[in-house]
Amino acid sequence: MEVLVVDDEPLIRWAIAETLGHAGHDILEAASGQEALAHLAAGTTPDVILLDFRLPDSNDFALLEAVRRAAPARPIILMTAYRTPAM
C-alpha cells in the first residue's frame, strides 16, 4: 500500500514513515499542503492520505476539500496534535 504522509513536523513524518515502512508500505512525504497537492497533480495515486489538519500554508478545511478534489477516491485520515480542532 502507498501512503502519502502530509505533516509540517519532520519528526512526525519520519516516525509515521518509519513505522509504516517497516510494515511494508511505500511512503510519500509532503511537508505542506501545497507539496501534497503537487504530488497529487503529478499523478501520484496513494492508497491512503494521512493529512495534518494544521499546516503553515493551510489550517482549515480548504486543504481537505482541495485534496478531496485531487484524489476523490482516496481515503483521507485527518491528524492533529491539538486537543480540539479550534483554529
C-alpha positions in Angstrom: 0.0 0.0 0.0 1.2 3.5 -0.8 0.7 6.2 1.9 1.0 9.9 1.5 2.0 11.5 4.8 1.4 15.2 5.0 2.8 17.0 8.1 5.0 20.0 8.6 6.8 18.4 11.5 9.8 16.4 10.2 9.9 14.1 13.2 6.2 13.2 12.9 6.6 12.5 9.2 9.7 10.4 10.0 8.0 8.4 12.8 5.0 7.6 10.6 7.1 6.8 7.6 9.4 4.5 9.7 6.5 2.7 11.3 4.5 2.2 8.1 7.6 1.5 6.1 8.7 -1.3 8.4 5.2 -2.7 8.0 5.9 -3.0 4.2 4.1 0.2 3.0 5.5 2.6 0.4 5.7 6.1 1.8 5.5 9.5 0.1 6.0 12.6 2.2 4.9 16.2 2.0 5.8 19.0 4.4 3.0 21.3 3.3 -0.4 21.3 1.8 1.0 22.7 -1.5 3.6 19.9 -1.6 0.8 17.3 -1.1 -1.3 18.9 -3.9 1.8 18.9 -6.2 2.3 15.2 -5.6 -1.4 14.5 -6.5 -1.2 16.9 -9.5 1.8 14.9 -10.8 -0.3 11.8 -10.9 0.6 10.2 -7.6 -2.1 7.9 -6.5 -1.6 6.9 -2.9 -3.9 4.3 -1.4 -4.5 6.5 1.6 -3.6 10.1 2.7 -2.6 11.0 6.2 -3.2 14.7 6.4 -2.3 17.0 9.3 -5.2 19.4 10.0 -2.9 22.3 10.9 -0.3 23.2 8.4 1.5 26.5 7.9 0.0 27.0 4.5 -3.5 25.8 5.4 -5.2 25.3 8.8 -8.8 24.8 7.8 -10.9 22.6 5.7 -9.9 24.3 2.4 -6.9 21.9 2.0 -9.1 18.9 2.8 -11.5 19.9 0.1 -8.6 20.5 -2.4 -7.1 17.1 -1.6 -10.5 15.5 -1.9 -11.0 17.1 -5.4 -7.5 16.0 -6.5 -7.9 12.4 -5.1 -11.7 11.8 -4.9 -11.5 8.0 -4.5 -8.7 8.0 -1.8 -9.4 7.7 1.9 -8.1 10.7 3.9 -7.3 10.5 7.6 -7.0 13.8 9.3 -4.5 14.1 12.1 -3.7 16.8 14.7 -1.5 17.2 17.7 -4.1 19.5 19.2 -6.8 18.6 21.7 -9.5 20.4 19.8 -9.9 21.4 16.1 -10.4 25.1 17.0 -8.4 27.4 14.8 
